Amino acid sequence: MTSPTLDELTDELLRLAPALDREQAAAVLRKAYRAGLDHGRQEHAEGLEHGGW
């Protein structure tokens, strides 16, 4: 299974929120992606800090 592309996710978001334009929808997805990366890094760092518990 391959990961969905930004275009595919943008299309899906536009179906769910038709008031957004394509550029806005892509910006929301990029923002969510960056937030997820930051959260994952933070959790990883906390795990290392606490010995992996």
Helices and strands as residue ranges (DSSP letters): H 6-16, H 22-49
